[in-house]
Amino acid sequence: MELIFKIAWRNILRHRGKSIIIGIILFLGSLIMTVGNGVISGMDSGLEKNIVNGFMGDIVIISSKERSDNILFKIMGKSVETITNYKDIKPLLEQQDYIEAKLPVGKNGAMVINEEEGEPGYAYLLGVDFKEYKEFFKDNITPVEGTLLGDAEQGLLMSAKARDELYESMNVWFIPHGGKLEEANLSEDAKENLNSLIVKENPVFMGFSDNNSSSDIRVPVKGIIKYRALNTIWGHFAIMDIESYRRALGYFSSADTKIDISDEKKMLLESDDLDSMFGSESIIVPDKGSKDIDVDFTRKKLSTTEGVDLESGTYNLIFIKLKSGISMEHGVSRLNEAFSNAALSGTDPGVRAVTWKKGAGPIGNMATIIKGALFFFVMMLFVVAIIIIVNTLTMATLERVTEIGMMRAVGARKSFISGMFVGETAMLSGLFGGFGIIVGVVVVKLIPYFNITTDNDMVQLLYGGDKFFPILSFVDIFVVIMQLFAVTVITVLYPVKVATGIVPLDAISRD
Amino acid sequence: MNIIEIKGLKKDYPLGKTTVNAVRGVDLNIEEGEFISIIGPSGSGKTTLLNVIGCIDTATEGSVKVGGAEITIMNDRALTDLRLHKIGFIFQTFNLIPVLDVIENVEFPLLLMKKHTKSEIRKRALKLIEEVGLKEHATHRPAELSGGQRQRVAIARALVTNPDIVLADEPTANLDSVTGAQILELMREMNKIENTTFIFSTHDEHVLKYANRVVKIKDGFIMEG
């Protein structure tokens, strides 16, 4: 073995030019893969941190009627099923010692009515008790214009991104109620049309509901906001107080609970079986003005939810934060077990818990997808490297036919010749590839010290948040080592086949 | 005692649609310790005969025994081991390993054998290097040596394993006459010192005086010897 490595090492030095070319390819491949893995792992971790702490929590509780776990951006804008029994679920959640916090929310899409006879706009709504929301997601939004919602205050926090998108479709520019137009914040298109700009403060929403029970509701914009991280994703969502949200979606609101109706009627109201609802003459469903906009609805009746039992109304989701050290999978498993034991896991009005990754659908898998893409890119790089290295090694083999033939003639077995070539390639891989990995690790470790941050939405996606913080796990490094190993094995196969095919006679024939 | 016994050896090479009959039926016995020259013109079959004896080419027909072992029925691994333990080679173009120095080149076959300690290998190699007159050049690489010096290294390498036979295919062909004569003198001397059988091919009749037996070959047949 010592002899093999001695000959291999000296051959590397003898053919410096070729060795350096092969080495540079291996170095770059390893470096790119190591740093890339670090960036993707950082993105994965950053995404998780920002999604968990900024938008969804660790776990999402959804209605058992949901066919898919993906409830964030549903296909074809299908509405999210309702959770009507939060009052039953809440005590159960409070009994779970691994849960740190919970936040029931409404989440669905809504049409923004264009009162100027133009095209309507569309937005995702997140209905919340804003006091609870602030406690659950600390500092994840900042006001760009206006203010955030006060405790029990009703109104809308429209994201700057959603405002730009609404302007694109509606040609209406929204500003906070009672505020003034901030020209600096106008989109490029809006700036061009400044003279004819239609400015409004109170958009009218009509929620998307599968049972056609939605209402038109005017809600004042309290503030224009920006999400601290991942605004590209969360910027689609406008935050609305939960009672306004429920009315926009035509849900059973907390105010409705004050109406004294019989249990039979309550059951029917909570049902989505319209035939049974309209088949009964005993129920009268009041027209909530889906055609005519109740302009004063917000100001007169819904300026505050002070004293209203918000938890008795309808929600769509419950976000859960787990205590430190509890895995999502463990939390989901225990929660679903608790729901099952409490007979809350049935189809109606049952619920089930899913991890944020499942709940976020494609966004949850984004890191995995990008990681796969990077892996594919580096593998392509390695394929090119393999072709170049195989070609170079084969040429080197053919140049050494006499030498190898002589070795075979004086008694070297085929295994010795194979070992010599494997040794050469392994040394190059170990030396240059190993150096590439070390440099990659150093680069990944140094990057956080530069405190690289960004406000750019697209770059934030790559960072997994607002700060570039790549991290490397042993698994990431192991993957690169395995790739290097695979490259070494693959590249050496053909040259070894050629070399072991050289017979002693070749040493003489070449004379 | 015969170290080599050849009976009815034939060797054919396919060449396109025709077949070249390089050796057409050779019977030859060589005794231990002989210093034999195989002489003949180019294409006479002398190199083929040497290659078959050296187990680096196979016979088409006939029997070849080296040290009593029938080599025509051996597989590649057995032939490799036989070459390592029983046969030494000296090539026309020296064929040293360029990345190893003189002493490492001489040690190479012994290291392949994995039978001796490092110090034993070094001692044996140094002894032979001294015998071939290259003590001062022990740490030189082949590229730093003259043709004659390289061939001396090849002789030392061929002898380092104490082989029964040393085969040399036109060992002086790439050397000037003076150096060629020195190499043949050295081979003759080593033959005496180590009692190793030397078989060398040549087409140069001037070198015949060194041989104690000459085998003349022509058109694949032994004509004399």
Interface residues (C-beta under 8 A of the other chain):
Chain A: L3 K6 I7 R10 N11 L13 R14 T402 E403 G405 M406 M407 R408 A409 V410 G411 A412 R413 K414 F416 V503 P504 L505 A507 I508 R510 D511
Chain B: T47 N51 G54 I56 D57 D76 R77 T80 D81 R83 L84 H85 G88 F89 F91 Q92 T93 N95 L96 I97 P98 V99 L100 E104 F108 P109 L111 L112 M113 R157 T161 D169
